[in-house]
Structures are given as C-alpha cells and as structure tokens.
C-alpha cells in the first residue's frame, strides 16, 4: 500500500454518533436530499473520503470496518496496490476506444482467462458488459437466440437486477418492483429450496413441473436462471440435488441453465465460482461485481455454440469491456490466485460461523447460520419459531454501525444479516469486527422489543 495512506489497522473505530450537528456529513446529506431522488436508497448518512483494504474513513475522519465491500464488489479489498497499478498503467495507453469499434488485446486475453476458469469441460466464449443487470439481460437474449424460445423460469427470492427484464426475473417485490410494471411477459417463478422455511428440493422441482402443466409448455422455455447462493434473497445455498435436478430438467426439455454468479463469483464462496461446488455445469454464467475489484465490468461466459447464437451487433454496449476495468480484472484474477483467496475465504468464513454458532445460547433469535466460504449469513427469527424478526435484525445492524462496523441486511423478510468482508482483510481487523459483532448482538438482545 502507499505509505502516505496507510492507517493503523488496530485503531479503534470512532463510534457513530447522532449528536453530530453542523458537520460535513450533515451538509452533504442536505445537499444529497435536495438534488438526488429518494428512489436511490442510501443506507448511511455519512460520506466516504478514503478507504484501504477492509477499512474506510468518512469526511469527518471516522473509521469504519467494511463488511459490505460495496455489495460484494471488493473481494480483493479497497485499493489493492496491484489493482491501482494496473489501472494507472492502462491510463498511460488509452481510456476508451469502444471495443466494438477498435478492439484491444486485454479484452481478448481476459475473455480467455475467464473461459479457461469457468466450470464445464466444453468449449466456451466470453463477452463483457458493464453491469450485472446487463449481463443478465444479455444471457437471456443469448438463450432466446439459441433456442428460438421466449420463456424464462426464475425463483422466488432471486435478484437479477433493476432493468425491466431484471425486475421481471427478480423474485422480490419490495422495493424492487413497486410501481414499475408491467414487466416483460413469459417469465415464471418457482419456489427456491429453503430448509429454514420448509421448502424442500422436491417441492421446488415439483413446482417447475407444475409450471409446465399449468403455465408454459416446456418447449417454449429458453432458460432457467438461478443463483447458486441467493444474494438479496437471504444467502440460501442451492442444495446439490436441486442443481442436479435443474440440470436434468433442462437436458430433458432442451432448456438452457443459466447460473447468475454476479454476487457469488471470484472466490466469495471458497471457489472461484460457486458452480464449482456442484458436479454439473451451467450452459451460461453471468459475472460482475468482484470481477474488476471496484471498476464497472460484467460478463457472460458459456458454451461456445450458445454464445455464438446472437448475430453480429446483437451484443455489446458503448462502455462494454472498458479498458480500465479490464486491466483491473486481470489484476483481480492474479490477486485471487497468488494470495490464495479461495482458501482464505473458507478459513475466515468458518471462523465467523463458529463465532455465531457459539452465541446461539445467548442470542435465541439466531435461527440459522450458513453460507459457503465467506458468503455467510445469520438469520434471525422470534425465539422458538420460524417467524422472521426484522426488528431485531435492524437493531443488530444499527448497533454495529454505531460501533463502526458496516453490515448489510437482506432476505425477503429483511431478517438476515449478510457478511461480505473483503477476503484480503487483515486478521486483526477481522477479529476486531467479530468482537464488535458480538457486542452488537448482546446489545440487540437487551433492547426491549
């Protein structure tokens, strides 16, 4: 790291205080509220000034430990020196040509690296875009072009973006779909397996077969899209028999299987891609978020013959495969492999889950602790029931924020805290965060409902 911006990793977070009155943060908050729409929801009312690895500082100098990582974007931490160097080096050459007008080698070599590492022992091709929603949109376009079919099946609790097709696929109404319809047709939803709430693999697969009886002929279905670990839906991991079941249904009916790895990819689950946890491969896979370590880049990788279905000009975008983001992505892949971040994700995730499991007696609201690698979550329910406790979840998040730890809430019932710390986090900072988490859970238990 640049010595000029390194900060002591053992510095205690400055407690978040609502007592701050006239301040830089308050001024910025007033300006934000006056000029930006309320539809862009913002969790924090303080403003970032700088960040290093798993720590960030606001404009008033207060330090926070970042267990959000830009919503799983900074698996390699904030401002990793290799990423900074790669972007600076690309700046000395060019910042934009539009790959579709004048291509460049770095795009091609990154496409090769992704295809080589993606699951599946078959020829693959890769295309790059800018956002996760774009990747999903293009995966659906490619599937429809290849099959000549319109239908797509997705799952309750799934999140696939805020575009019209992304919202249609997303299985959560509030806040993503409110007042935005109508949505594209020929999109259907099935329940996603969820042992906490009593939905089995058999239930989910049976529902898909029922869709074929009641709603759409399987010969009209282009693709089934799913998240190997649901993100916004609550960090539920797809059971192995469920994934095999989806693969069998797709093979039986000539349907393509799309794995949405926008949030699960790039070492988060203890594998480079979450689909490596299974013994079947998807036909198409969407990637984004940590692909470029903070730069906007996404992609679709899949079977070569499927990827070639779209006619020339049917795929792309002005900024798709931006050279600065591509340079950053090359560095990300190197960092993951050189620093063994897949193994580190598993080690840190196991430590976090052990801490939470050990607190179940003191915190009866803990209903489940789960997640592969470092894609972990704790679900809170009212003690002795499976009734979601969103109020308790919010208290935990607020107590942690007050102590300088950023946590994200997710789940259809907003009763899940998900943990997305950078995989490069220093051990002492990680331990500090776990201590804050323990204090926050105890405080939340002690607050009357």
GUPAFI-619777 format. One record per residue (C-alpha): residue number from 1; residue in one letter; y, x, z. Coordinates in steps of 0.05 Angstrom, whole numbers, plus 5000, padded with zeros to 4 digits. Example, Ala and Ser with C-alpha at 12.3 -4.5 7.8 and 13.67 -1.06 7.14 Angstrom:
// GUPAFI-619777
+-----+----+------+------+------+
:   i : aa :    y :    x :    z :
+-----+----+------+------+------+
:   1 :  A : 4910 : 5246 : 5156 :
:   2 :  S : 4979 : 5273 : 5143 :
+-----+----+------+------+------+
***
This chain:
// GUPAFI-619777
+-----+----+------+------+------+
:   i : aa :    y :    x :    z :
+-----+----+------+------+------+
:   1 :  X : 5000 : 5000 : 5000 :
:   2 :  X : 5072 : 5021 : 4990 :
:   3 :  X : 5092 : 5053 : 5057 :
:   4 :  X : 5160 : 5020 : 5053 :
:   5 :  X : 5130 : 4951 : 5060 :
:   6 :  X : 5071 : 4963 : 5106 :
:   7 :  X : 5077 : 4926 : 5172 :
:   8 :  X : 5035 : 4938 : 5235 :
:   9 :  X : 4973 : 4895 : 5228 :
:  10 :  X : 4967 : 4889 : 5304 :
:  11 :  X : 5036 : 4858 : 5311 :
:  12 :  X : 5032 : 4790 : 5346 :
:  13 :  X : 5053 : 4731 : 5303 :
:  14 :  X : 5120 : 4703 : 5322 :
:  15 :  X : 5109 : 4632 : 5349 :
:  16 :  X : 5133 : 4578 : 5303 :
:  17 :  X : 5190 : 4541 : 5337 :
:  18 :  X : 5221 : 4474 : 5320 :
:  19 :  X : 5281 : 4496 : 5362 :
:  20 :  X : 5308 : 4538 : 5305 :
:  21 :  X : 5372 : 4502 : 5285 :
:  22 :  X : 5422 : 4533 : 5236 :
:  23 :  X : 5378 : 4584 : 5201 :
:  24 :  X : 5359 : 4610 : 5133 :
:  25 :  X : 5297 : 4566 : 5134 :
:  26 :  X : 5337 : 4503 : 5152 :
:  27 :  X : 5388 : 4518 : 5098 :
:  28 :  X : 5333 : 4528 : 5046 :
:  29 :  X : 5298 : 4465 : 5069 :
:  30 :  X : 5361 : 4424 : 5059 :
:  31 :  X : 5371 : 4453 : 4990 :
:  32 :  X : 5299 : 4440 : 4972 :
:  33 :  X : 5302 : 4368 : 4994 :
:  34 :  X : 5365 : 4356 : 4955 :
:  35 :  X : 5341 : 4385 : 4889 :
:  36 :  X : 5265 : 4380 : 4884 :
:  37 :  X : 5224 : 4315 : 4881 :
:  38 :  X : 5184 : 4291 : 4940 :
:  39 :  X : 5122 : 4287 : 4896 :
:  40 :  X : 5116 : 4362 : 4903 :
:  41 :  X : 5088 : 4362 : 4973 :
:  42 :  X : 5102 : 4424 : 5014 :
:  43 :  X : 5063 : 4439 : 5077 :
:  44 :  X : 5111 : 4488 : 5112 :
:  45 :  X : 5185 : 4483 : 5126 :
:  46 :  X : 5195 : 4558 : 5127 :
:  47 :  X : 5203 : 4603 : 5067 :
:  48 :  X : 5165 : 4666 : 5047 :
:  49 :  X : 5202 : 4732 : 5038 :
:  50 :  X : 5146 : 4782 : 5033 :
:  51 :  X : 5070 : 4788 : 5040 :
:  52 :  X : 5018 : 4842 : 5047 :
:  53 :  X : 4943 : 4831 : 5044 :
:  54 :  X : 4930 : 4774 : 5094 :
:  55 :  X : 4999 : 4772 : 5126 :
:  56 :  X : 5065 : 4742 : 5105 :
:  57 :  X : 5135 : 4741 : 5134 :
:  58 :  X : 5187 : 4687 : 5126 :
:  59 :  X : 5261 : 4695 : 5112 :
:  60 :  X : 5275 : 4700 : 5186 :
:  61 :  X : 5225 : 4756 : 5197 :
:  62 :  X : 5170 : 4715 : 5230 :
:  63 :  X : 5099 : 4738 : 5215 :
:  64 :  X : 5041 : 4692 : 5197 :
:  65 :  X : 4967 : 4706 : 5184 :
:  66 :  X : 4949 : 4673 : 5118 :
:  67 :  X : 4884 : 4635 : 5120 :
:  68 :  X : 4905 : 4595 : 5058 :
:  69 :  X : 4913 : 4653 : 5007 :
:  70 :  X : 4954 : 4609 : 4961 :
:  71 :  X : 4896 : 4558 : 4960 :
:  72 :  X : 4841 : 4609 : 4945 :
:  73 :  X : 4883 : 4649 : 4895 :
:  74 :  X : 4890 : 4714 : 4934 :
:  75 :  X : 4817 : 4732 : 4948 :
:  76 :  X : 4839 : 4804 : 4937 :
:  77 :  X : 4899 : 4796 : 4984 :
:  78 :  X : 4973 : 4794 : 4973 :
:  79 :  X : 5000 : 4852 : 4931 :
:  80 :  X : 4937 : 4894 : 4927 :
:  81 :  X : 4961 : 4962 : 4903 :
:  82 :  X : 4913 : 4962 : 4843 :
:  83 :  X : 4939 : 4894 : 4820 :
:  84 :  X : 5011 : 4916 : 4829 :
:  85 :  X : 4998 : 4980 : 4789 :
:  86 :  X : 4962 : 4942 : 4733 :
:  87 :  X : 5019 : 4893 : 4725 :
:  88 :  X : 5071 : 4948 : 4725 :
:  89 :  X : 5032 : 4987 : 4673 :
:  90 :  X : 5029 : 4926 : 4627 :
:  91 :  X : 5104 : 4915 : 4635 :
:  92 :  X : 5115 : 4982 : 4602 :
:  93 :  X : 5080 : 4956 : 4539 :
:  94 :  X : 5096 : 4882 : 4528 :
:  95 :  X : 5100 : 4817 : 4568 :
:  96 :  X : 5084 : 4766 : 4514 :
:  97 :  X : 5064 : 4760 : 4442 :
:  98 :  X : 5025 : 4695 : 4445 :
:  99 :  X : 4952 : 4715 : 4438 :
: 100 :  X : 4944 : 4664 : 4382 :
: 101 :  X : 4998 : 4699 : 4342 :
: 102 :  X : 4988 : 4773 : 4357 :
: 103 :  X : 4925 : 4787 : 4398 :
: 104 :  X : 4913 : 4845 : 4444 :
: 105 :  X : 4852 : 4885 : 4467 :
: 106 :  X : 4859 : 4869 : 4541 :
: 107 :  X : 4845 : 4795 : 4528 :
: 108 :  X : 4782 : 4813 : 4488 :
: 109 :  X : 4756 : 4862 : 4540 :
: 110 :  X : 4768 : 4813 : 4597 :
: 111 :  X : 4731 : 4759 : 4558 :
: 112 :  X : 4673 : 4808 : 4551 :
: 113 :  X : 4673 : 4824 : 4626 :
: 114 :  X : 4674 : 4751 : 4646 :
: 115 :  X : 4618 : 4732 : 4597 :
: 116 :  X : 4575 : 4790 : 4620 :
: 117 :  X : 4581 : 4769 : 4693 :
: 118 :  X : 4576 : 4694 : 4685 :
: 119 :  X : 4508 : 4663 : 4703 :
: 120 :  X : 4459 : 4648 : 4647 :
: 121 :  X : 4415 : 4692 : 4604 :
: 122 :  X : 4443 : 4670 : 4537 :
: 123 :  X : 4500 : 4690 : 4491 :
: 124 :  X : 4568 : 4669 : 4518 :
: 125 :  X : 4640 : 4666 : 4496 :
: 126 :  X : 4704 : 4662 : 4538 :
: 127 :  X : 4772 : 4631 : 4526 :
: 128 :  X : 4833 : 4638 : 4571 :
: 129 :  X : 4886 : 4588 : 4591 :
: 130 :  X : 4938 : 4585 : 4646 :
: 131 :  X : 4919 : 4535 : 4700 :
: 132 :  X : 4855 : 4506 : 4729 :
: 133 :  X : 4872 : 4437 : 4703 :
: 134 :  X : 4879 : 4467 : 4633 :
: 135 :  X : 4811 : 4499 : 4640 :
: 136 :  X : 4780 : 4432 : 4659 :
: 137 :  X : 4815 : 4396 : 4602 :
: 138 :  X : 4791 : 4447 : 4552 :
: 139 :  X : 4720 : 4446 : 4579 :
: 140 :  X : 4718 : 4371 : 4567 :
: 141 :  X : 4748 : 4380 : 4497 :
: 142 :  X : 4695 : 4432 : 4481 :
: 143 :  X : 4639 : 4388 : 4508 :
: 144 :  X : 4662 : 4329 : 4467 :
: 145 :  X : 4669 : 4371 : 4404 :
: 146 :  X : 4600 : 4400 : 4412 :
: 147 :  X : 4563 : 4335 : 4428 :
: 148 :  X : 4605 : 4285 : 4389 :
: 149 :  X : 4604 : 4242 : 4451 :
: 150 :  X : 4662 : 4215 : 4494 :
: 151 :  X : 4634 : 4203 : 4564 :
: 152 :  X : 4641 : 4247 : 4625 :
: 153 :  X : 4609 : 4238 : 4694 :
: 154 :  X : 4643 : 4268 : 4755 :
: 155 :  X : 4634 : 4259 : 4830 :
: 156 :  X : 4668 : 4225 : 4889 :
: 157 :  X : 4708 : 4275 : 4929 :
: 158 :  X : 4715 : 4322 : 4870 :
: 159 :  X : 4781 : 4352 : 4850 :
: 160 :  X : 4794 : 4374 : 4778 :
: 161 :  X : 4870 : 4376 : 4770 :
: 162 :  X : 4933 : 4335 : 4765 :
: 163 :  X : 4935 : 4323 : 4689 :
: 164 :  X : 4914 : 4254 : 4665 :
: 165 :  X : 4843 : 4277 : 4649 :
: 166 :  X : 4842 : 4319 : 4713 :
: 167 :  X : 4862 : 4258 : 4754 :
: 168 :  X : 4811 : 4214 : 4718 :
: 169 :  X : 4756 : 4263 : 4737 :
: 170 :  X : 4782 : 4273 : 4808 :
: 171 :  X : 4745 : 4230 : 4859 :
: 172 :  X : 4801 : 4222 : 4910 :
: 173 :  X : 4856 : 4170 : 4903 :
: 174 :  X : 4909 : 4191 : 4953 :
: 175 :  X : 4952 : 4228 : 4939 :
: 176 :  X : 4928 : 4250 : 4870 :
: 177 :  X : 4922 : 4184 : 4833 :
: 178 :  X : 4972 : 4139 : 4867 :
: 179 :  X : 5017 : 4103 : 4817 :
: 180 :  X : 4996 : 4148 : 4758 :
: 181 :  X : 4946 : 4104 : 4720 :
: 182 :  X : 4919 : 4082 : 4673 :
: 183 :  X : 4873 : 4141 : 4664 :
: 184 :  X : 4831 : 4163 : 4604 :
: 185 :  X : 4770 : 4120 : 4591 :
: 186 :  X : 4696 : 4138 : 4592 :
: 187 :  X : 4700 : 4175 : 4658 :
: 188 :  X : 4649 : 4153 : 4711 :
: 189 :  X : 4637 : 4175 : 4783 :
: 190 :  X : 4574 : 4183 : 4825 :
: 191 :  X : 4569 : 4199 : 4899 :
: 192 :  X : 4564 : 4273 : 4917 :
: 193 :  X : 4509 : 4293 : 4966 :
: 194 :  X : 4537 : 4295 : 5037 :
: 195 :  X : 4489 : 4301 : 5096 :
: 196 :  X : 4545 : 4290 : 5147 :
: 197 :  X : 4559 : 4222 : 5118 :
: 198 :  X : 4489 : 4202 : 5099 :
: 199 :  X : 4487 : 4214 : 5024 :
: 200 :  X : 4424 : 4249 : 5000 :
: 201 :  X : 4409 : 4285 : 4936 :
: 202 :  X : 4363 : 4228 : 4917 :
: 203 :  X : 4420 : 4178 : 4929 :
: 204 :  X : 4466 : 4216 : 4883 :
: 205 :  X : 4417 : 4227 : 4827 :
: 206 :  X : 4394 : 4154 : 4831 :
: 207 :  X : 4466 : 4132 : 4823 :
: 208 :  X : 4473 : 4173 : 4758 :
: 209 :  X : 4411 : 4139 : 4731 :
: 210 :  X : 4442 : 4072 : 4750 :
: 211 :  X : 4505 : 4090 : 4712 :
: 212 :  X : 4460 : 4098 : 4651 :
: 213 :  X : 4434 : 4027 : 4663 :
: 214 :  X : 4499 : 3992 : 4681 :
: 215 :  X : 4559 : 4030 : 4653 :
: 216 :  X : 4545 : 4080 : 4597 :
: 217 :  X : 4488 : 4098 : 4550 :
: 218 :  X : 4467 : 4170 : 4565 :
: 219 :  X : 4471 : 4183 : 4490 :
: 220 :  X : 4546 : 4172 : 4497 :
: 221 :  X : 4555 : 4222 : 4554 :
: 222 :  X : 4583 : 4290 : 4534 :
: 223 :  X : 4582 : 4325 : 4601 :
: 224 :  X : 4570 : 4321 : 4676 :
: 225 :  X : 4622 : 4362 : 4714 :
: 226 :  X : 4614 : 4383 : 4787 :
: 227 :  X : 4639 : 4433 : 4838 :
: 228 :  X : 4583 : 4477 : 4867 :
: 229 :  X : 4623 : 4472 : 4931 :
: 230 :  X : 4673 : 4416 : 4933 :
: 231 :  X : 4743 : 4441 : 4947 :
: 232 :  X : 4792 : 4386 : 4963 :
: 233 :  X : 4733 : 4341 : 4978 :
: 234 :  X : 4715 : 4379 : 5041 :
: 235 :  X : 4677 : 4443 : 5025 :
: 236 :  X : 4609 : 4409 : 5017 :
: 237 :  X : 4560 : 4454 : 4981 :
: 238 :  X : 4515 : 4424 : 4928 :
: 239 :  X : 4442 : 4426 : 4951 :
: 240 :  X : 4396 : 4467 : 4906 :
: 241 :  X : 4352 : 4406 : 4889 :
: 242 :  X : 4415 : 4368 : 4869 :
: 243 :  X : 4437 : 4423 : 4820 :
: 244 :  X : 4366 : 4426 : 4791 :
: 245 :  X : 4367 : 4350 : 4785 :
: 246 :  X : 4432 : 4352 : 4746 :
: 247 :  X : 4404 : 4405 : 4700 :
: 248 :  X : 4342 : 4362 : 4687 :
: 249 :  X : 4384 : 4300 : 4672 :
: 250 :  X : 4428 : 4339 : 4625 :
: 251 :  X : 4368 : 4371 : 4589 :
: 252 :  X : 4333 : 4304 : 4582 :
: 253 :  X : 4393 : 4269 : 4550 :
: 254 :  X : 4427 : 4325 : 4512 :
: 255 :  X : 4485 : 4327 : 4561 :
: 256 :  X : 4525 : 4390 : 4578 :
: 257 :  X : 4530 : 4413 : 4650 :
: 258 :  X : 4600 : 4438 : 4670 :
: 259 :  X : 4608 : 4477 : 4735 :
: 260 :  X : 4680 : 4475 : 4760 :
: 261 :  X : 4688 : 4543 : 4793 :
: 262 :  X : 4764 : 4542 : 4797 :
: 263 :  X : 4762 : 4549 : 4873 :
: 264 :  X : 4692 : 4576 : 4884 :
: 265 :  X : 4696 : 4636 : 4837 :
: 266 :  X : 4709 : 4710 : 4847 :
: 267 :  X : 4669 : 4728 : 4909 :
: 268 :  X : 4693 : 4670 : 4953 :
: 269 :  X : 4622 : 4644 : 4965 :
: 270 :  X : 4589 : 4712 : 4973 :
: 271 :  X : 4572 : 4715 : 4899 :
: 272 :  X : 4619 : 4729 : 4842 :
: 273 :  X : 4607 : 4657 : 4820 :
: 274 :  X : 4578 : 4602 : 4864 :
: 275 :  X : 4528 : 4583 : 4810 :
: 276 :  X : 4492 : 4648 : 4825 :
: 277 :  X : 4466 : 4614 : 4888 :
: 278 :  X : 4423 : 4570 : 4843 :
: 279 :  X : 4364 : 4581 : 4796 :
: 280 :  X : 4395 : 4542 : 4738 :
: 281 :  X : 4457 : 4558 : 4697 :
: 282 :  X : 4513 : 4513 : 4672 :
: 283 :  X : 4529 : 4506 : 4598 :
: 284 :  X : 4604 : 4514 : 4612 :
: 285 :  X : 4641 : 4540 : 4672 :
: 286 :  X : 4715 : 4534 : 4689 :
: 287 :  X : 4751 : 4591 : 4725 :
: 288 :  X : 4821 : 4602 : 4752 :
: 289 :  X : 4855 : 4615 : 4820 :
: 290 :  X : 4829 : 4684 : 4843 :
: 291 :  X : 4814 : 4705 : 4772 :
: 292 :  X : 4881 : 4741 : 4767 :
: 293 :  X : 4898 : 4752 : 4841 :
: 294 :  X : 4963 : 4712 : 4842 :
: 295 :  X : 4981 : 4712 : 4768 :
: 296 :  X : 4972 : 4647 : 4728 :
: 297 :  X : 4907 : 4652 : 4688 :
: 298 :  X : 4847 : 4608 : 4678 :
: 299 :  X : 4788 : 4605 : 4630 :
: 300 :  X : 4726 : 4571 : 4604 :
: 301 :  X : 4662 : 4612 : 4594 :
: 302 :  X : 4598 : 4584 : 4567 :
: 303 :  X : 4544 : 4582 : 4515 :
: 304 :  X : 4570 : 4615 : 4451 :
: 305 :  X : 4548 : 4558 : 4405 :
: 306 :  X : 4581 : 4507 : 4451 :
: 307 :  X : 4645 : 4547 : 4457 :
: 308 :  X : 4650 : 4551 : 4381 :
: 309 :  X : 4649 : 4476 : 4373 :
: 310 :  X : 4725 : 4467 : 4370 :
: 311 :  X : 4759 : 4481 : 4303 :
: 312 :  X : 4809 : 4539 : 4298 :
: 313 :  X : 4874 : 4518 : 4332 :
: 314 :  X : 4839 : 4466 : 4375 :
: 315 :  X : 4842 : 4511 : 4436 :
: 316 :  X : 4898 : 4553 : 4463 :
: 317 :  X : 4968 : 4548 : 4491 :
: 318 :  X : 5033 : 4587 : 4486 :
: 319 :  X : 5021 : 4626 : 4551 :
: 320 :  X : 4945 : 4623 : 4549 :
: 321 :  X : 4918 : 4692 : 4567 :
: 322 :  X : 4985 : 4721 : 4586 :
: 323 :  X : 4980 : 4797 : 4583 :
: 324 :  X : 5008 : 4809 : 4653 :
: 325 :  X : 4958 : 4760 : 4682 :
: 326 :  X : 4902 : 4791 : 4641 :
: 327 :  X : 4920 : 4860 : 4667 :
: 328 :  X : 4917 : 4833 : 4738 :
: 329 :  X : 4849 : 4801 : 4725 :
: 330 :  X : 4819 : 4868 : 4702 :
: 331 :  X : 4842 : 4897 : 4768 :
: 332 :  X : 4813 : 4838 : 4807 :
: 333 :  X : 4744 : 4849 : 4779 :
: 334 :  X : 4748 : 4923 : 4795 :
: 335 :  X : 4770 : 4909 : 4866 :
: 336 :  X : 4715 : 4859 : 4879 :
: 337 :  X : 4662 : 4907 : 4855 :
: 338 :  X : 4690 : 4972 : 4885 :
: 339 :  X : 4706 : 4941 : 4953 :
: 340 :  X : 4642 : 4900 : 4955 :
: 341 :  X : 4679 : 4836 : 4969 :
: 342 :  X : 4618 : 4791 : 4958 :
: 343 :  X : 4583 : 4825 : 5015 :
: 344 :  X : 4646 : 4825 : 5057 :
: 345 :  X : 4656 : 4750 : 5045 :
: 346 :  X : 4587 : 4736 : 5074 :
: 347 :  X : 4599 : 4781 : 5134 :
: 348 :  X : 4667 : 4751 : 5151 :
: 349 :  X : 4643 : 4680 : 5138 :
: 350 :  X : 4583 : 4689 : 5183 :
: 351 :  X : 4629 : 4715 : 5239 :
: 352 :  X : 4676 : 4655 : 5232 :
: 353 :  X : 4619 : 4605 : 5231 :
: 354 :  X : 4588 : 4637 : 5292 :
: 355 :  X : 4654 : 4631 : 5330 :
: 356 :  X : 4660 : 4557 : 5312 :
: 357 :  X : 4587 : 4542 : 5329 :
: 358 :  X : 4597 : 4575 : 5396 :
: 359 :  X : 4655 : 4528 : 5411 :
: 360 :  X : 4617 : 4463 : 5399 :
: 361 :  X : 4605 : 4451 : 5473 :
: 362 :  X : 4680 : 4459 : 5489 :
: 363 :  X : 4702 : 4421 : 5427 :
: 364 :  X : 4659 : 4359 : 5419 :
: 365 :  X : 4699 : 4338 : 5358 :
: 366 :  X : 4664 : 4393 : 5317 :
: 367 :  X : 4615 : 4354 : 5275 :
: 368 :  X : 4596 : 4407 : 5225 :
: 369 :  X : 4608 : 4480 : 5209 :
: 370 :  X : 4589 : 4500 : 5138 :
: 371 :  X : 4600 : 4538 : 5075 :
: 372 :  X : 4570 : 4597 : 5036 :
: 373 :  X : 4602 : 4665 : 5041 :
: 374 :  X : 4675 : 4658 : 5061 :
: 375 :  X : 4684 : 4588 : 5033 :
: 376 :  X : 4679 : 4557 : 5103 :
: 377 :  X : 4700 : 4493 : 5136 :
: 378 :  X : 4696 : 4456 : 5201 :
: 379 :  X : 4693 : 4381 : 5201 :
: 380 :  X : 4720 : 4340 : 5259 :
: 381 :  X : 4694 : 4272 : 5279 :
: 382 :  X : 4704 : 4229 : 5341 :
: 383 :  X : 4655 : 4255 : 5393 :
: 384 :  X : 4585 : 4226 : 5387 :
: 385 :  X : 4599 : 4192 : 5319 :
: 386 :  X : 4608 : 4209 : 5246 :
: 387 :  X : 4675 : 4175 : 5245 :
: 388 :  X : 4727 : 4222 : 5216 :
: 389 :  X : 4781 : 4246 : 5264 :
: 390 :  X : 4842 : 4262 : 5221 :
: 391 :  X : 4889 : 4261 : 5281 :
: 392 :  X : 4850 : 4316 : 5317 :
: 393 :  X : 4847 : 4356 : 5253 :
: 394 :  X : 4922 : 4353 : 5246 :
: 395 :  X : 4931 : 4375 : 5318 :
: 396 :  X : 4888 : 4437 : 5305 :
: 397 :  X : 4928 : 4454 : 5243 :
: 398 :  X : 4995 : 4445 : 5279 :
: 399 :  X : 4973 : 4485 : 5340 :
: 400 :  X : 4951 : 4542 : 5295 :
: 401 :  X : 5015 : 4541 : 5255 :
: 402 :  X : 5055 : 4544 : 5319 :
: 403 :  X : 5018 : 4608 : 5336 :
: 404 :  X : 5028 : 4639 : 5268 :
: 405 :  X : 4963 : 4621 : 5232 :
: 406 :  X : 4964 : 4583 : 5166 :
: 407 :  X : 4906 : 4533 : 5158 :
: 408 :  X : 4893 : 4481 : 5105 :
: 409 :  X : 4866 : 4411 : 5114 :
: 410 :  X : 4821 : 4378 : 5063 :
: 411 :  X : 4768 : 4324 : 5055 :
: 412 :  X : 4770 : 4252 : 5032 :
: 413 :  X : 4785 : 4231 : 5104 :
: 414 :  X : 4832 : 4291 : 5118 :
: 415 :  X : 4786 : 4312 : 5175 :
: 416 :  X : 4765 : 4381 : 5151 :
: 417 :  X : 4798 : 4449 : 5162 :
: 418 :  X : 4781 : 4498 : 5107 :
: 419 :  X : 4786 : 4573 : 5113 :
: 420 :  X : 4809 : 4613 : 5053 :
: 421 :  X : 4830 : 4680 : 5082 :
: 422 :  X : 4835 : 4740 : 5035 :
: 423 :  X : 4769 : 4776 : 5031 :
: 424 :  X : 4808 : 4841 : 5040 :
: 425 :  X : 4835 : 4821 : 5108 :
: 426 :  X : 4836 : 4877 : 5159 :
: 427 :  X : 4783 : 4869 : 5214 :
: 428 :  X : 4834 : 4870 : 5270 :
: 429 :  X : 4877 : 4817 : 5236 :
: 430 :  X : 4815 : 4774 : 5225 :
: 431 :  X : 4797 : 4780 : 5299 :
: 432 :  X : 4868 : 4762 : 5317 :
: 433 :  X : 4864 : 4700 : 5274 :
: 434 :  X : 4798 : 4679 : 5306 :
: 435 :  X : 4830 : 4685 : 5375 :
: 436 :  X : 4888 : 4641 : 5352 :
: 437 :  X : 4838 : 4591 : 5323 :
: 438 :  X : 4801 : 4587 : 5390 :
: 439 :  X : 4866 : 4576 : 5428 :
: 440 :  X : 4888 : 4522 : 5379 :
: 441 :  X : 4822 : 4485 : 5384 :
: 442 :  X : 4826 : 4485 : 5460 :
: 443 :  X : 4898 : 4460 : 5458 :
: 444 :  X : 4879 : 4404 : 5410 :
: 445 :  X : 4822 : 4382 : 5456 :
: 446 :  X : 4871 : 4380 : 5515 :
: 447 :  X : 4922 : 4336 : 5479 :
: 448 :  X : 4912 : 4261 : 5493 :
: 449 :  X : 4894 : 4221 : 5432 :
+-----+----+------+------+------+
***
